[in-house]
Amino acid sequence: MIQIGPMPSGGATARTAPHTRLTERHVLALGLSTSAVLVVSAAMIAALTTLGGRSPWPAIHLAVAGAATVAIGTFMPHFAVTLAGTRPRHVAERLIAIGFLAAGAAAVVTGITFHGSWLAGIGSAFMLAGIGVVAWETFEPLRDPLARRHHVVTVSYGAALTQLAVGIALGGLAAVNVSWVVAAWAHLRPAHAWLSLFGAASLTIFATLVYLAPTVLGARVRPSGWLIAGAVGMLAGPLAVAIGFALDAAAVVIAGMSLTLVGAIGQLGYVVDVARRRGPFSTEHDWRRVAAWHLGAGPAWYAAAIVVALADMVGGGRVAGWSIGPLAVPIIAGWLFQELVGSWTHLVPSVTPGTPDDHARQRRVLAVAWRTRLAATNAGVALAWSGAFLGIGPLAAAGGLLIGASVIVSIVLLARALRTARYSLGSR
């Protein structure tokens, strides 16, 4: 930078004044860090509530939902403006959205865990406000894109945010004991789960994978029957399931799950097709493989979970009082967590601040023990799910230990990668 002005006296060497402006890269790094903290919070709250003799499930699912929601709020606007070729919204606006989502998730978890219904209600309101800001940040730049329009991503992101808002609203109304919601909670609770986890979070991942998977694997985005099946099923299936649960209509639930399965298979087929068409790489194979394998394994667990859920309903499973139960293992650990790991493995060296040397170090750090971590995660999911489904405690515990170890190591490596760049406020 050329500095215009008087030279320092005494022959001293002039130093460039450091930049003080935060950039979109800092926002992405902060969002990733916040999401990782919420994942760690899920493990800590689970341990504390288990030691206290209480069920850890409410805290776990809310904390993980918080991590997923913060990740959505961080990267959905980024991907939207990247595809549109436009500029992101102002940094302050982006930080407000992440702050609302993170603070809201923390308040909801605290309120539910310690019976503070008013705090959970306030937290839900904060999260809804954050979702509104994220929607503005995502779609306002798309009104006049410089690049071609990406209809699958645009429609999927809009549907995901809508479903997420409805799911959060239902949970918030139940938390503050609104009478009609509490009276119908046996039907609205599964609708809440399908809108939030199977719908909003999963639909966001699908829409992002449409472009992230080819980017990671060096392939071209190619429309196909797999992509169409994935889009239709992921958009319509979970919504139909939620409506079926709310209306106590088993036939609608089964039809919606069948449609969701079509979407899950389409998504898996699309990822496999991208992997088949992958480009040649001559450097940093381990970094590319850890991202690719986690991103590819997640859709398989999602499809497996939908198969089991559908088989249960077809076999006479209850509509009222349906619970995610053991399906939480493949959905949260096999699907959401692996997609987070695969995404941040690719994105941290690509979009966070730092020099080329910083990013090279980040790639090496994020590839550490990738085979062991990948094997531990997926073996842990298989063991924990089987143990929970069959009621074999030691098997479930062994799987949980493997998953926990993988989570801890992955979070530690992410923290090291984010520290590697040693970003100052002026890093670009």
N, C-alpha and C positions, 0 to 999 in steps of 0.2 A: 504494500500500500504506500502511495506517495503522500507524505505529510507536508502540507503547505503551511509555512509559518516560520518564525525565527528559529534559528539553530540554537541548541543549548550552549551555554557559555562554558569556557574552560576546556573546549575540545572534546567534551563528553559525547559519546555515541548516542544518537537519537534512537529511542525505542518506540516501536509502534504501539499506540494505545490499544488495549485489548477491546474486542467487541463486547458489548453487553446485551445484545439482542438475542432472545430465545428464537429458535427456528422450529420448523415442523419436525426436524430430526430429534430435537430435544423432547418434543411432545411424544413422539413414538417411543423413545427410550423410557420416559416417565410412565407412560401407559403400560409398557411391558413390565416394568419394575412393580407397579401397583398390582397388576394382575398376578404376578408371582407371589407378592406378599399375601394376597388373598388365598392363594393355593396353600401356602404355608399355614395361614390362619385356620384353614379347614382341618389340617392335620392336628394342630394344637388343640382346637376346640373339641375335636373328636376324642383325643386322648383324655382331656380334662373331664368331659362329660361321661366317658366310659369309666374312668376311675371313680367318679361320683355316683356310679350306679344308675345313670340315666342314659336314655337312648341318644346316641350321637347323631342320628339321622337328620333331624331338622337343621342343626347347625352345619352339618356337612353339606347338605344340598343347597342351603342358602349361601354358604361361603363359596362353594364352587360356582354356583350361579352368579355370584358377584364377580368372581374371576373371569368367567366367560363374558359377562355383560361389560366389564371394563375393557376386555380385549375387543369386543364388538365396537364399543364407543371409540376406541383408539384407532382401529385399523379400517373399519368400514368407510369412514370419510376419506381416509388416505387412498384406499383402493379405488374409490369412486372417482376422485379427482385425477388420479393417475391414469385411469382408463379414458377419462374425458379429455385429458390434456390441458386441464385448467389449473388454477392456483388454489391451494387449500385456504380454508378460512383463517381468520386472524388467530394467532397463537393463544391470546387470552381467552377467546371463545372456545378453543379446543380444550384448554385447561379447565375451564368452567364445567364443561360436559364431563370430563374424566373425574373432576372433583365431586360433582353431584352423584355420579354413579358409585364411586368408591365410598363416599361418606354414607350414602343411602344404604349400600350393601352392609357396611359395618353396623349401622344403626339397626337394620332389620335383624341381622344375626344376633346382636346383643339383646334386642328386645324379645325375640323368640326364645333365646336361651335362658334369660333371666326373668321371663314373664312380664316384660314391660311392653304391654300392647300399644301404649301411646307412642313409645319410641319406635316400635316396628311400623306403626302407621306413618310417622314422620319420615322414616327411612324410605318407605314405599313412595311417598310423595316426592322425595328428593330423586329417587331413581326414575320416576316418570318424567320429572323435569329434565333430567339428564338425557333420557331417550328423546324428548322433544328437541333438545339442542342438537343431538346427534343427527336426527332426521333433517334438520335445517342444514347442518354442515355437509350432509351427504348429497342432498338433492338440489340445493340451491345452485351449486356450481354446474349441475347437469342440465340446467335449463338452456344453456347456450354452449354446448361442448365444442372444443376445437377438433377433436377426433370423432370418429363415427360412434353412434350410439350403441350401447351394449344392453339389449333389451332383457336378456336372461338375468343379468346381474341387477339391473335397475328394478325389475319386478320382484325378484327374490329378496333384495334388500328391503324394499318397501313392505312386502308381506312379513318379513322377519321382524321388523321393528313394530309393526301393528300387532302381531301375535305376542311379542315380548311385552308390549305395553298392556295388553289385555291380561296376560298371565300375571304380571306384577300387580295390576289393579285387583285381581281376584285374591291374590295372596294378602295384599294389604287390607282389603275389606274383611277378610277372615281374621286377620291378626287383631283388628280393632273391634271384633265381635259384632259386626253388622248382622242383624237378626236373620234376614232372608238368605244371606250367604252362609252363615253358620248352619241354618236349617237344611240347606241343600248341599253342604260340604261333601257328603259322601259321593255326590255326583260331580261337584265342581272341583274337588281335589284332583282327580285324574285328568280332568280337562285342563286344569292349571299346569300339571306336569307335561302333558302333551303339547300344549301351546309353548311352554318355556323351553323344555329340553329337546323333545323330539321335533318340535316345530322351529321356533325362532333361532335357537343356537345352532341346530343342525342345518337349517336352511341357509344361514349365514356362511357356515363352513362350506356347504355345497357350492354356493355362488362364488365364493373366494377360490375354491379349488379349480373352478372352470379355467381360471387364468394362472393361479399360482402353481398348480401341478405342471403344466407345460413349461412354465418359467424355470422351475427347479430342474426339470428333466431335459430341458433344451429341445422341446418339441413345439410344433405349431398348434395353435388352437384350431380345431377342426370340428365343425358341426357334424353330428352323427345321431343315429337312432338312440344310442346310449344316453347322449346328452338330453335329447327330447324326453325320453322316459324318465330320466333323473329329475328334470325340471318339473314335469307334470306331477309326478308322484310326490316329490318333496314339497311342492307348493300346495297341493290339494289334500294329500293324505292325512297329515297330522291335524289339519283344520277339521276335516270330516270326523276324525276320531274324537276330537274335543267336543264337537257338536253332538255326536252320538252319546258320549258320556253325560253331557249336560241334560240331554233329553231322555236319558235312560233307555236308549234304543240300541240293543245289542247288534241288530243287523247293520245299522249305520256304523257302529264301532268296527265290526268285522270288515265291512266294505272299505272303510277308511284305512285300516291296518293293511289290507290287501294292496291298496293304492300306494301306501307308504312303502311297502315291500317292493313294488315296482320301481319306485323312486330310488330306493336303496340299491337295488340291483343295477339300475341304470347308472347311478353314481359310481359304483364299483367297476362296472364295465367301462365307463369313461376313463377312470384312472388307469385301469389295465391297458386300455388302448393307447393312452398317452405314454405309458411305460414302454410299450412295444415299439413306439415311434421315437423313442428318446434319441437325443443327439449325442455325438461323441465328445468326451471331455478328456483333456490331457493332464489336468492338474486338480489337486484338492479333491480326490475321489471320496475320501472318508466324510468330509463335510457334506458333500452332495448326497451321499448314500444315507446318512443319518436322517436328513430332512426327507428324502424320498421314501424311505422305508416307513417312517412314522406316519407320513401323510397317506401312504398306501395302506397301512395296516388298519387305520381308523375306520374307513368305510366298511371293511370286512366285519369288524365288531358291531358296527351299527346295523348292518344287514342281519347278522346273527341274532341280535337282540330283537329285531322286528319279527323274525321268524318265530322265536320262542313266544313273544307276546301274542302273535296271531294264533299260534297253535293252542295257547292257553284259552283264548276266547272261543275259538272254534270247538274246543273240548268242553265247553260249558262254564267257562270262567265268569265270575260275577262282574256285573257292570257297576253297581253301587258298591262303593268301598274299594274299588280296584286300587292296588298300590304297585308302585314300581318295583319294590322288593329287591330280589337278587339282580334284576335287570340294571340296577344302579351301577353294578361293577363294570359291565361292558360299555354302558353309555358314558359314564363319567371317566373311568380310568382308561378303557380301551379306545374310546372315541374322542371325547372332548380333550382329555389330557394329551393324548398322542398328537392330535391336530395342533394343539398349542405348542408342543415341543417341536414338531416339524416346521411350523410356521416361524417360530422365533429363531430356530437354527438358521433358516435361510435369510430372515429379514434383519436380524441384528447387524451382521456385517454389511448389509446392503443399504439400510435406511437410517441407521443411527449415526450420531456425529463421530468424527475421527478422521485420521489420515489413512491413506492406503496401507501403510504399515500396521496401523491399529487394527484395521479390518482384517488383514491377513492373520494377525495374532488371534483375533476373535474367532476366525474360522477354525484355527487349530484347537483353540480351547473347547469350542462347541462340539468338536469331533472326538473328544477324549472318551475312550471306552465305549464307543457307540454300539458295538456289537453286544457287549455285556448289558448295557442299559436297555437296548431294544429287546433282547431275549428275556431279561428280568421283567420288563413291563408286560410283555405278551404272555409269558408263562405265568406271571402273577395273576393276570386277568383270568386266564383259563382255570387256574387252581382256585382262586377266590370265588369265581362264579360257580364252579362245580361244587365247591364246599358249601356255599350258601344255598344253592338250589337243592342239594341232597341232604342238607343238615349235618354235614360232617365238619365239626368245629376246627379240628387241627388242620384240615385241608384248606379251609377258608383262611385260617390264621397264617399259614405258610404263604398263601398267595398274597395276603395283605402285607406281609413283611417284604416280599419281593417288590410289590408295587410301591410301598413306602420308601424302600431303599432307592428305587429308580427315581421317584419324585425328588427325594432329598438331593441326590447327586446331580440331577438335571437342573434343579434350582440353583445349586451351588455353582455349577458351570455357567449358568446364565448370569449370575451375579459377577463371576470373574470376567466374563466376556464384556459385560457392561462397564466394569471398572478398568478393563484393559485399555480402553481408548483414553481414559483419564480426561474426559472432555472438560474443557473450559467452556465458558459461555460463548466463546467465539468460534468453537469448532463448527465446521460446516458438514 
